Amino acid sequence: MRKNLPITDNEKTFPSNQKLISSTDLKGKIRHCNSAFVEEQAQVSDQINKQVETISDLATSNLAKGEESTECVRSIDQIAKGLHELVVRFK
């Protein structure tokens, strides 16, 4: 049997009269749930979407920085080659 261990340190409490109810089939697919469950899952889904957007933005930013770094290295390499040619000429 699978253990449902917490994956974050965030715990959300509910009023004692609110029940999150769901049932699954043998493959773990949700087959029935109440409206409170649906509402909570929508909030979790929104949080995940925001996290995905943040990760995507960071990846795009890091890619741009990487491209800038690559261009900088290419420029430095060209300068170094030019200086090496001068050293060879005036040796």
C-alpha positions as semicolon CSV with decimal commas, in nm:
position;residue;x (nm);y (nm);z (nm)
1;M;0,000;0,000;0,000
2;R;0,126;0,347;-0,087
3;K;0,210;0,586;0,195
4;N;0,081;0,940;0,151
5;L;0,364;1,137;0,306
6;P;0,362;1,517;0,312
7;I;0,557;1,672;0,026
8;T;0,561;2,026;0,165
9;D;0,562;2,186;0,505
10;N;0,237;2,363;0,422
11;E;-0,067;2,235;0,601
12;K;-0,414;2,370;0,541
13;T;-0,689;2,326;0,796
14;F;-1,059;2,318;0,719
15;P;-1,365;2,394;0,927
16;S;-1,484;2,085;1,112
17;N;-1,807;2,083;0,913
18;Q;-1,627;2,077;0,577
19;K;-1,544;1,735;0,436
20;L;-1,326;1,661;0,135
21;I;-1,465;1,345;-0,017
22;S;-1,337;1,151;-0,315
23;S;-1,335;0,795;-0,437
24;T;-1,095;0,631;-0,678
25;D;-1,086;0,319;-0,888
26;L;-0,824;0,049;-0,843
27;K;-0,584;0,239;-1,071
28;G;-0,602;0,553;-0,856
29;K;-0,817;0,760;-1,090
30;I;-1,069;0,982;-0,915
31;R;-1,420;0,865;-1,002
32;H;-1,627;1,079;-0,765
33;C;-1,570;1,386;-0,548
34;N;-1,773;1,648;-0,369
35;S;-1,773;2,022;-0,443
36;A;-1,538;2,105;-0,152
37;F;-1,285;1,861;-0,296
38;V;-1,317;2,015;-0,643
39;E;-1,272;2,367;-0,502
40;E;-0,959;2,268;-0,310
41;Q;-0,812;2,091;-0,612
42;A;-0,873;2,404;-0,822
43;Q;-0,676;2,611;-0,570
44;V;-0,393;2,356;-0,573
45;S;-0,399;2,355;-0,952
46;D;-0,370;2,736;-0,958
47;Q;-0,071;2,719;-0,724
48;I;0,098;2,460;-0,944
49;N;0,032;2,668;-1,256
50;K;0,192;2,971;-1,090
51;Q;0,495;2,762;-0,995
52;V;0,527;2,631;-1,351
53;E;0,510;2,987;-1,487
54;T;0,780;3,095;-1,242
55;I;1,005;2,806;-1,343
56;S;0,946;2,885;-1,711
57;D;1,029;3,253;-1,657
58;L;1,348;3,162;-1,471
59;A;1,450;2,919;-1,745
60;T;1,393;3,183;-2,012
61;S;1,591;3,437;-1,811
62;N;1,877;3,194;-1,754
63;L;1,880;3,102;-2,122
64;A;1,913;3,468;-2,216
65;K;2,196;3,510;-1,966
66;G;2,364;3,200;-2,106
67;E;2,339;3,337;-2,459
68;E;2,492;3,666;-2,341
69;S;2,775;3,475;-2,172
70;T;2,837;3,270;-2,485
71;E;2,854;3,584;-2,697
72;C;3,093;3,741;-2,447
73;V;3,320;3,434;-2,457
74;R;3,320;3,444;-2,838
75;S;3,421;3,811;-2,833
76;I;3,700;3,746;-2,584
77;D;3,819;3,453;-2,796
78;Q;3,837;3,677;-3,105
79;I;4,033;3,940;-2,912
80;A;4,271;3,673;-2,780
81;K;4,330;3,539;-3,132
82;G;4,402;3,890;-3,256
83;L;4,649;3,950;-2,974
84;H;4,815;3,616;-3,042
85;E;4,860;3,713;-3,410
86;L;5,026;4,039;-3,300
87;V;5,259;3,853;-3,067
88;V;5,359;3,615;-3,347
89;R;5,421;3,906;-3,589
90;F;5,638;4,106;-3,352
91;K;5,834;3,816;-3,210
